[in-house]
Amino acid sequence: MALLKPEDGPLLVASHNRGKIWEIRELMEPFGFEVTSAAEKNLADPEETGTTYEANAEIKALASHAATGLACLSDDSGLSIEALNGDPGIYSARWAGEPRDFDQAMRLVEEKLQAAGATTPDKRRATFVAVLCLAMPSGETHLFRGEVEGEIVWPPRGDLGFGYDPIFLPDGLGKTFGEMMSAEKHAWKPGQPDALSHRARAFQKFARAALGTQ
């Protein structure tokens, strides 16, 4: 049984990140929902004080829910690199500074990998993680986690996607996320095998639990 239905009202994406908002809106499109965002509602960004993706996703979803009363879907995601002891991890966006400069963040990743002697593919293993949190109109929350394994490449390849996409090469493929159109990166429909990206994999779990898909 679906937790959410289009007739229940809009779904608010609890984010000001245009890339995330666009990706989640695209993923929700087949289900017929009206989608708005924290950016469109001019909501303040809450302070992300959690120490896990799950905690920060819940903070964001509940803050938007408290401000609007709507069903809210948040995303907390990041790139965890083995040779950097899991960094940048939950601090992935903060590595880009203010205003967000992911070109600089990617250079910082490479500088730290070089300093750690991580110069071969086996030493440059990484995991992209996304956790979605659904805050229901009742305030009840549900969490959904998606991961994809790969390696860090240099120099960056491709100008599609956003964030660290141009330096992440998923296992088994010859293209970085930055070289993939969103339709390829997020290719998934109910009843089909797992999607490729971490966010789409988290969304699959959300869709099955909250939207009643198979």
C-alpha positions in Angstrom: 0.0 0.0 0.0 1.4 3.4 -1.0 2.3 5.9 1.7 2.0 8.8 -0.7 -0.5 9.5 -3.6 -0.5 12.4 -6.0 -4.0 13.5 -4.8 -2.6 13.9 -1.3 -0.8 17.1 -2.4 2.6 18.3 -3.4 5.9 16.6 -2.5 8.5 19.1 -1.3 12.2 18.4 -2.1 14.0 19.7 1.0 17.0 21.1 -0.8 18.4 24.3 -2.4 20.8 22.3 -4.6 19.5 22.8 -8.1 21.1 19.5 -9.3 19.5 17.4 -6.6 16.1 19.1 -7.1 16.3 18.5 -10.8 17.3 14.9 -10.4 14.5 14.1 -7.8 11.9 15.9 -9.9 12.9 13.9 -12.9 12.7 10.6 -10.9 9.2 11.6 -9.5 7.8 12.6 -12.9 6.5 9.2 -13.9 4.4 9.0 -10.8 2.3 12.1 -11.4 3.3 14.1 -8.4 3.4 17.9 -8.2 6.9 18.6 -6.9 8.1 21.8 -5.3 11.3 22.6 -3.3 12.7 24.4 -0.3 14.3 26.8 -2.7 11.0 27.6 -4.3 9.4 28.1 -0.9 12.3 30.3 0.2 12.9 28.1 3.2 16.1 28.5 5.3 18.7 25.8 5.1 18.9 24.0 8.5 22.3 23.5 10.1 23.4 19.9 9.4 24.7 18.8 12.7 24.4 15.0 12.2 27.4 12.7 12.0 25.7 10.3 9.4 24.0 10.7 6.1 20.8 9.4 7.7 20.9 12.0 10.5 21.5 14.9 8.2 18.8 13.8 5.7 16.3 13.6 8.6 17.2 17.1 9.8 16.6 18.6 6.4 13.3 16.7 5.8 11.9 17.6 9.2 12.9 21.2 8.9 11.0 21.6 5.7 8.0 19.7 7.0 7.9 21.9 10.1 7.8 25.0 7.9 5.2 23.8 5.4 3.3 20.8 6.8 3.9 19.0 3.4 5.3 15.6 2.7 9.0 16.3 2.3 11.8 14.3 0.7 15.4 15.2 1.5 18.7 13.9 0.2 22.0 13.7 2.0 24.7 12.3 -0.2 28.5 12.3 -0.6 31.6 10.6 -1.9 33.5 8.4 0.5 37.1 7.5 -0.5 38.9 4.6 1.1 42.4 6.1 0.9 41.2 9.3 2.6 39.6 7.3 5.5 36.1 7.9 4.1 36.5 11.6 3.4 35.0 13.8 2.2 31.9 11.7 3.2 29.1 13.7 4.9 31.3 16.8 4.4 31.4 16.5 0.6 29.5 19.7 -0.1 31.6 21.6 2.5 34.8 20.7 0.7 33.4 22.8 -2.1 33.2 25.9 0.1 30.9 28.9 -0.3 29.9 29.6 -2.9 30.1 25.9 -4.0 33.1 25.3 -6.2 33.3 21.6 -7.0 36.2 22.1 -9.4 38.2 23.2 -6.4 36.8 20.3 -4.3 37.8 17.8 -7.0 41.3 19.3 -7.1 41.5 18.9 -3.3 40.5 15.3 -3.6 43.3 14.6 -6.1 45.9 16.5 -4.1 45.1 14.4 -1.0 45.1 11.2 -3.0 48.5 12.1 -4.4 49.8 12.9 -0.9 48.5 9.6 0.3 50.3 7.8 -2.5 47.0 6.6 -4.0 48.1 6.6 -7.7 46.8 3.3 -9.0 43.1 2.3 -9.5 43.2 -0.2 -6.6 44.2 2.5 -4.2 41.5 5.0 -5.5 38.4 3.1 -4.5 35.4 5.1 -3.6 31.7 4.8 -2.8 28.9 7.3 -3.7 26.2 7.3 -1.1 22.8 8.8 -1.1 20.2 8.7 1.7 16.7 9.9 1.1 14.4 10.8 4.1 10.7 11.1 3.6 8.9 13.1 6.3 5.2 12.4 6.1 2.5 15.0 6.8 2.2 13.3 10.2 5.9 14.0 10.9 6.8 10.3 10.7 10.1 9.7 8.8 11.3 6.9 6.6 14.9 6.4 5.4 16.2 4.9 2.1 19.9 4.4 1.3 21.6 3.8 -2.0 25.3 3.1 -2.8 27.4 2.6 -5.9 31.1 1.5 -6.0 33.8 2.8 -8.2 37.1 4.6 -8.5 38.4 8.1 -8.6 39.9 9.2 -11.9 42.0 12.3 -12.9 41.7 14.6 -14.7 37.9 15.1 -14.5 35.9 13.7 -17.4 32.6 15.2 -18.7 30.6 18.2 -17.8 27.2 16.5 -17.2 25.8 15.9 -13.7 27.1 17.9 -10.8 29.3 17.7 -7.8 32.0 15.0 -8.0 30.4 13.2 -10.9 33.3 14.0 -13.4 35.9 12.1 -11.2 33.8 9.1 -10.3 34.0 6.0 -12.6 31.5 3.4 -11.6 32.6 -0.2 -11.6 32.1 -2.0 -14.9 31.7 1.1 -17.0 34.0 3.1 -19.2 32.4 6.5 -18.5 32.3 8.7 -15.4 29.0 10.0 -14.1 30.0 13.3 -15.5 30.0 11.8 -19.0 26.5 10.3 -18.7 23.1 11.9 -19.6 20.7 11.7 -16.7 18.5 9.2 -18.6 21.5 6.8 -18.6 22.6 7.5 -15.0 19.1 7.1 -13.6 17.7 4.6 -16.0 15.2 2.7 -13.9 11.5 2.0 -14.1 9.3 -0.2 -11.7 9.9 -3.8 -12.4 13.4 -3.3 -13.9 16.8 -4.2 -12.4 18.7 -1.8 -10.2 19.5 1.7 -11.5 23.1 2.8 -11.8 23.4 5.9 -9.6 23.4 6.0 -5.8 20.5 8.5 -5.8 18.4 6.4 -8.2 19.1 3.3 -6.1 17.9 5.1 -3.0 14.9 6.3 -5.0 14.0 2.7 -6.0 13.7 1.8 -2.3 11.7 4.9 -1.7 9.4 4.2 -4.6 8.7 0.6 -3.5 8.0 1.6 0.1 6.3 4.9 -0.3 4.7 4.8 -3.8 3.8 1.1 -3.9 5.8 0.2 -7.0 7.3 -3.3 -7.6 
